[in-house]
Amino acid sequence: MLSFYLALVDEEDQSKFKEIYYAYRKQMFFLAKSILNNKMDAEDAVHEVFLNIAVKHMKTVKNITSEDDLRNYILKATKNTALNILKKKNKTVSLDTDFNPDSVLEKINDNSFKDSICEQVNYDSLVDAVSSLDEKYRDVIYFHYVVGLTLQETATLLNRKFATVNTQIARGKKILLEALKTGGNTDGNN
């Protein structure tokens, strides 16, 4: 597949594209698969990102000098592409009728939050609910719980203050639990 992308990139940019391809393809696939929960869809998302870089965004990528900024750019593009694929699939949300998030809203620590969600909500419902969160909550929830970054790493990655990320995690968890209770849509809760 690399040779296909290289055919779309100018000769002087091919070595930079190869470098990006080999450095990030596995991370991109893991990220897309964690969002889409489907190997083929994840491969499609990664392909779409590389295709867009080769055709439209190679100049932008070449101008990013920091490795951290480049990684963030690539992973953010992968996340957005995977979320767009997920929206296109228009998955239906179905919750167990016994789910009652009110019991854990009082004090939501990370372990009880994860346990409550994992025990009572199917994966597709959770992905839909997280996807519909406002971006500021969706990003911190995603990077902290799905990718497994610490709060400090999440704050650094998103270029936010630690206290801001901590508050957004707490608010995001409450909004997410309420959304799961009401059918997975967080649009009115931002």
SERO-4910 file (N, C-alpha, C, O; in steps of 0.05 Angstrom, whole numbers):
BEGIN
 pado doro    nc1    nc2    nc3   cac1   cac2   cac3    cc1    cc2    cc3    oc1    oc2    oc3
  Met    A     16    -24      0      0      0      0     17     25      0     10     46    -11
  Leu    A     41     23     12     58     46     13     66     56    -15     67     80    -19
  Ser    A     70     38    -33     78     46    -60     55     61    -73     60     79    -90
  Phe    A     30     55    -67      7     70    -78      9     99    -68      5    118    -84
  Tyr    A     13    103    -42     14    130    -31     38    146    -43     36    169    -49
  Leu    A     61    132    -45     85    145    -55     81    154    -84     93    174    -92
  Ala    A     65    140    -99     60    149   -126     44    175   -127     45    190   -147
  Leu    A     31    182   -105     15    207   -103     31    230    -92     22    253    -93
  Val    A     55    225    -81     71    245    -68     94    253    -86    105    237   -100
  Asp    A    101    279    -85    124    288   -100    149    273    -91    151    264    -69
  Glu    A    169    270   -109    193    255   -103    208    266    -79    217    250    -63
  Glu    A    209    292    -77    224    304    -54    210    299    -27    223    302     -6
  Asp    A    185    292    -27    170    287     -3    167    258      4    157    251     25
  Gln    A    177    240    -13    172    212     -9    186    201     16    175    184     30
  Ser    A    210    210     22    224    200     46    210    209     71    208    193     90
  Lys    A    199    233     72    184    243     95    158    227     98    150    220    120
  Phe    A    145    221     76    121    205     77    126    177     87    111    167    104
  Lys    A    148    164     78    156    137     88    161    138    118    152    120    132
  Glu    A    175    159    127    180    162    155    154    163    171    152    149    192
  Ile    A    135    179    162    110    181    176     94    155    175     83    146    195
  Tyr    A     94    142    152     80    117    149     90     96    168     74     84    183
  Tyr    A    116     92    169    127     71    187    125     79    216    123     61    234
  Ala    A    127    104    223    126    113    251     98    112    263     96    106    287
  Tyr    A     77    116    247     51    121    259     29    101    250      7    101    262
  Arg    A     34     84    231     12     68    220      0     49    242    -24     46    242
  Lys    A     17     37    259      6     19    279    -10     34    300    -31     25    309
  Gln    A      0     58    309    -15     74    328    -42     83    316    -62     83    330
  Met    A    -41     91    291    -65     99    277    -86     77    276   -110     81    281
  Phe    A    -76     53    269    -95     30    267   -107     24    295   -131     20    297
  Phe    A    -90     24    316   -100     18    342   -121     39    351   -141     32    362
  Leu    A   -115     64    345   -134     85    352   -160     82    337   -181     83    349
  Ala    A   -158     78    311   -183     75    295   -199     50    304   -223     51    305
  Lys    A   -185     28    310   -199      4    318   -212      7    345   -233     -4    350
  Ser    A   -200     23    363   -212     27    389   -238     44    386   -255     42    403
  Ile    A   -239     60    366   -263     76    362   -284     60    346   -308     61    353
  Leu    A   -276     46    326   -294     33    308   -301      4    315   -321     -7    307
  Asn    A   -283     -8    331   -287    -36    340   -290    -55    316   -305    -75    318
  Asn    A   -276    -49    295   -278    -66    271   -252    -62    256   -244    -40    249
  Lys    A   -239    -85    250   -213    -84    237   -214    -72    209   -197    -55    202
  Met    A   -234    -79    194   -236    -69    166   -242    -39    166   -230    -25    150
  Asp    A   -260    -30    183   -266     -1    184   -241     14    194   -236     36    184
  Ala    A   -226      3    212   -202     16    222   -181     18    200   -168     39    197
  Glu    A   -178     -3    184   -160     -2    161   -169     19    141   -152     34    130
  Asp    A   -195     22    137   -206     42    119   -199     70    129   -192     88    114
  Ala    A   -202     74    156   -196    100    167   -167    108    164   -161    130    156
  Val    A   -149     89    169   -121     94    167   -114    100    137    -99    118    131
  His    A   -125     84    119   -121     89     90   -130    117     82   -116    131     68
  Glu    A   -153    125     92   -164    151     85   -146    173     95   -142    193     81
  Val    A   -135    170    119   -117    191    130    -91    192    113    -83    214    105
  Phe    A    -79    169    107    -55    170     90    -61    181     62    -44    195     51
  Leu    A    -83    174     51    -91    184     25    -94    214     25    -84    228      7
  Asn    A   -107    224     46   -110    253     49    -84    268     52    -79    289     41
  Ile    A    -66    256     68    -39    268     71    -25    268     44    -14    289     36
  Ala    A    -25    246     30    -11    244      4    -22    263    -16     -7    276    -31
  Val    A    -48    266    -17    -61    282    -38    -63    312    -31    -58    329    -48
  Lys    A    -70    317     -6    -77    345      1    -59    358     22    -55    382     21
  His    A    -48    343     41    -37    355     65     -7    350     68      4    354     90
  Met    A      7    341     48     36    335     51     51    361     58     70    360     74
  Lys    A     44    383     46     58    408     52     54    416     81     74    424     94
  Thr    A     30    413     92     26    418    120     42    400    138     55    409    157
  Val    A     42    374    132     57    355    148     87    361    147    100    358    168
  Lys    A     97    368    124    126    374    122    134    398    139    156    399    149
  Asn    A    116    416    143    122    441    158    120    437    189    127    455    204
  Ile    A    111    414    197    109    409    226    136    399    235    145    378    227
  Thr    A    149    414    252    177    408    260    179    391    285    197    375    288
  Ser    A    160    394    303    161    379    329    148    351    325    127    348    313
  Glu    A    162    331    335    152    304    333    126    301    348    107    287    339
  Asp    A    123    314    371     98    313    387     75    325    371     53    314    370
  Asp    A     81    348    358     60    361    343     52    344    319     28    343    312
  Leu    A     71    331    306     65    314    283     49    290    292     29    283    279
  Arg    A     56    278    314     41    255    325     13    263    332     -6    249    325
  Asn    A     10    286    345    -17    296    352    -34    301    327    -57    295    326
  Tyr    A    -21    313    307    -35    319    282    -45    293    268    -69    291    260
  Ile    A    -28    274    267    -34    248    254    -56    234    269    -75    224    258
  Leu    A    -53    233    296    -73    218    312   -100    233    313   -121    220    314
  Lys    A    -99    259    313   -124    275    312   -139    270    286   -163    267    285
  Ala    A   -124    270    264   -136    264    238   -148    236    237   -169    231    226
  Thr    A   -134    217    249   -144    189    250   -169    188    267   -188    175    259
  Lys    A   -169    201    290   -192    201    307   -216    213    293   -238    201    294
  Asn    A   -213    236    280   -235    249    267   -245    232    243   -269    231    239
  Thr    A   -227    220    229   -236    202    207   -251    178    217   -272    171    206
  Ala    A   -242    166    238   -256    143    250   -283    151    260   -303    137    257
  Leu    A   -285    174    273   -311    184    283   -330    190    260   -354    185    262
  Asn    A   -320    200    238   -336    205    214   -347    179    203   -370    177    195
  Ile    A   -330    159    202   -338    132    192   -360    121    211   -380    110    201
  Leu    A   -356    124    236   -375    115    256   -402    129    252   -423    116    253
  Lys    A   -402    155    248   -427    170    243   -441    160    218   -465    157    217
  Lys    A   -425    155    197   -437    145    172   -450    118    175   -471    113    162
  Lys    A   -439    102    192   -451     76    196   -478     78    211   -495     60    210
  Asn    A   -482    100    225   -507    106    238   -517     83    255   -539     72    251
  Lys    A   -500     75    273   -506     52    291   -530     60    309   -532     83    318
  Thr    A   -546     40    315   -568     45    334   -558     41    362   -540     26    368
  Val    A   -571     55    381   -564     54    409   -584     37    424   -608     42    422
  Ser    A   -574     17    438   -593      2    455   -580     -3    482   -557    -12    484
  Leu    A   -594      4    503   -584      1    530   -599    -21    545   -622    -26    538
  Asp    A   -586    -32    564   -600    -50    582   -621    -34    598   -615    -12    606
  Thr    A   -644    -45    601   -665    -29    615   -660    -25    644   -672     -7    656
  Asp    A   -642    -41    656   -636    -38    685   -615    -17    691   -610    -12    714
  Phe    A   -604     -4    671   -582     15    676   -592     39    691   -611     52    682
  Asn    A   -580     45    713   -587     68    729   -562     83    738   -550     77    759
  Pro    A   -553    103    722   -529    117    729   -532    135    754   -511    144    765
  Asp    A   -556    141    763   -560    158    786   -545    146    810   -536    161    828
  Ser    A   -542    120    812   -529    107    834   -500    114    836   -488    112    858
  Val    A   -487    121    814   -459    127    814   -453    157    809   -429    164    808
  Leu    A   -473    173    807   -468    202    801   -457    217    826   -444    237    822
  Glu    A   -463    207    850   -454    222    873   -424    225    874   -414    248    876
  Lys    A   -409    203    873   -380    204    873   -370    185    852   -372    161    855
  Ile    A   -360    196    830   -352    180    808   -322    179    807   -309    196    795
  Asn    A   -310    158    819   -281    155    815   -277    138    790   -295    126    780
  Asp    A   -252    138    780   -247    124    755   -255     95    755   -267     86    736
  Asn    A   -248     81    776   -255     52    777   -284     47    777   -294     29    762
  Ser    A   -299     61    794   -328     56    795   -342     65    769   -361     53    760
  Phe    A   -331     87    757   -342     96    731   -338     75    710   -357     68    696
  Lys    A   -314     64    707   -309     43    687   -325     18    693   -337      7    674
  Asp    A   -326     10    718   -341    -14    725   -371    -11    718   -383    -29    707
  Ser    A   -382     11    726   -410     16    721   -416     16    691   -436      3    682
  Ile    A   -400     29    675   -404     30    646   -400      2    634   -417     -7    618
  Cys    A   -379    -12    641   -373    -38    629   -394    -59    636   -400    -76    619
  Glu    A   -404    -58    660   -424    -78    668   -451    -74    655   -465    -94    651
  Gln    A   -459    -50    649   -486    -45    643   -492    -34    615   -515    -31    607
  Val    A   -471    -27    599   -475    -15    573   -460    -31    552   -437    -38    557
  Asn    A   -472    -36    529   -457    -49    508   -438    -30    495   -441     -6    497
  Tyr    A   -418    -41    482   -396    -25    471   -406     -4    451   -397     19    451
  Asp    A   -424    -12    433   -434      6    412   -448     30    424   -445     53    415
  Ser    A   -463     25    445   -477     47    459   -457     67    471   -461     91    470
  Leu    A   -437     56    483   -416     73    495   -402     89    474   -397    113    478
  Val    A   -394     77    452   -380     91    430   -397    113    419   -388    136    415
  Asp    A   -423    108    415   -441    128    405   -444    151    425   -444    175    417
  Ala    A   -446    145    450   -449    166    470   -424    183    472   -425    208    474
  Val    A   -400    170    472   -375    185    473   -372    202    448   -363    225    450
  Ser    A   -379    191    425   -377    206    400   -394    231    399   -388    250    386
  Ser    A   -417    230    413   -435    253    412   -429    274    433   -441    295    434
  Leu    A   -409    269    451   -401    289    470   -389    313    456   -378    311    434
  Asp    A   -391    336    469   -378    360    460   -348    354    458   -338    339    475
  Glu    A   -334    365    439   -306    358    434   -288    361    458   -270    344    463
  Lys    A   -292    381    475   -275    385    498   -277    362    518   -257    355    531
  Tyr    A   -301    351    520   -304    328    538   -297    302    524   -284    284    536
  Arg    A   -304    299    499   -299    275    483   -269    270    482   -260    247    487
  Asp    A   -253    290    477   -224    287    475   -211    277    501   -195    259    501
  Val    A   -219    290    523   -206    282    548   -215    254    557   -199    239    567
  Ile    A   -241    248    553   -250    221    559   -236    201    542   -227    180    552
  Tyr    A   -234    206    517   -222    187    498   -192    183    505   -184    160    508
  Phe    A   -177    204    508   -148    201    512   -142    189    540   -123    174    543
  His    A   -159    195    560   -153    185    586   -163    156    589   -148    139    599
  Tyr    A   -187    149    580   -197    123    585   -192    103    562   -187     79    567
  Val    A   -193    112    537   -189     93    515   -159     89    509   -149     67    508
  Val    A   -145    112    505   -117    110    499   -100    103    524    -79     91    522
  Gly    A   -111    111    548    -97    104    573    -76    124    582    -58    117    597
  Leu    A    -78    149    572    -59    169    580    -67    179    609    -90    178    617
  Thr    A    -46    188    623    -52    199    649    -65    226    645    -66    236    623
  Leu    A    -75    238    666    -87    265    664    -67    285    654    -73    302    638
  Gln    A    -42    283    665    -21    302    657    -14    298    627    -11    318    613
  Glu    A    -12    274    618     -6    268    590    -29    279    572    -24    290    551
  Thr    A    -53    275    581    -77    284    566    -76    315    564    -81    326    543
  Ala    A    -70    328    586    -68    357    587    -46    367    567    -51    386    553
  Thr    A    -24    354    568     -2    361    550     -9    357    521     -5    375    504
  Leu    A    -21    334    515    -29    327    487    -49    347    476    -47    355    453
  Leu    A    -68    355    493    -89    373    484    -82    403    488    -98    421    482
  Asn    A    -58    408    499    -49    435    504    -69    450    522    -76    473    517
  Arg    A    -76    436    544    -94    448    564    -81    446    591    -63    431    595
  Lys    A    -91    462    610    -81    461    637    -91    435    650   -112    424    644
  Phe    A    -75    425    669    -82    400    683   -109    403    697   -125    385    696
  Ala    A   -113    426    711   -138    430    725   -162    430    706   -183    421    713
  Thr    A   -158    442    683   -179    442    663   -187    414    654   -210    407    652
  Val    A   -166    398    649   -171    370    640   -185    355    663   -203    339    658
  Asn    A   -176    359    687   -188    345    710   -218    352    713   -234    334    717
  Thr    A   -224    378    710   -252    387    711   -268    375    687   -291    366    691
  Gln    A   -256    376    663   -270    365    640   -275    335    642   -296    325    633
  Ile    A   -257    320    654   -261    292    659   -285    288    677   -302    271    671
  Ala    A   -286    302    699   -308    300    718   -335    307    705   -354    292    708
  Arg    A   -336    329    691   -361    337    678   -368    318    655   -391    311    652
  Gly    A   -348    310    640   -352    291    618   -364    265    628   -382    253    615
  Lys    A   -354    255    650   -365    230    661   -394    233    669   -411    215    663
  Lys    A   -401    255    681   -429    260    689   -447    262    664   -469    250    663
  Ile    A   -438    277    644   -453    280    619   -456    253    605   -478    247    595
  Leu    A   -435    238    605   -435    212    592   -455    193    606   -470    179    592
  Leu    A   -454    192    632   -473    175    646   -502    183    642   -519    166    638
  Glu    A   -507    209    642   -534    219    637   -542    212    608   -565    204    604
  Ala    A   -524    214    589   -530    208    561   -537    178    559   -555    171    544
  Leu    A   -522    161    572   -528    132    571   -555    126    584   -569    107    575
  Lys    A   -562    141    603   -588    137    616   -611    145    597   -632    133    597
  Thr    A   -606    166    581   -628    177    564   -626    167    536   -641    177    519
  Gly    A   -608    149    529   -608    138    502   -584    145    486   -584    140    462
  Gly    A   -563    156    498   -538    159    483   -533    185    470   -511    189    458
  Asn    A   -551    204    471   -547    230    458   -539    251    478   -554    256    497
  Thr    A   -516    264    474   -507    285    493   -511    313    482   -502    332    494
  Asp    A   -524    316    459   -525    342    446   -537    363    464   -527    386    463
  Gly    A   -556    357    480   -568    378    497   -554    382    523   -563    399    539
  Asn    A   -533    367    528   -520    368    554   -494    382    555   -479    380    574
  Asn    A   -487    397    534   -460    409    533   -461    434    549   -441    448    551
***
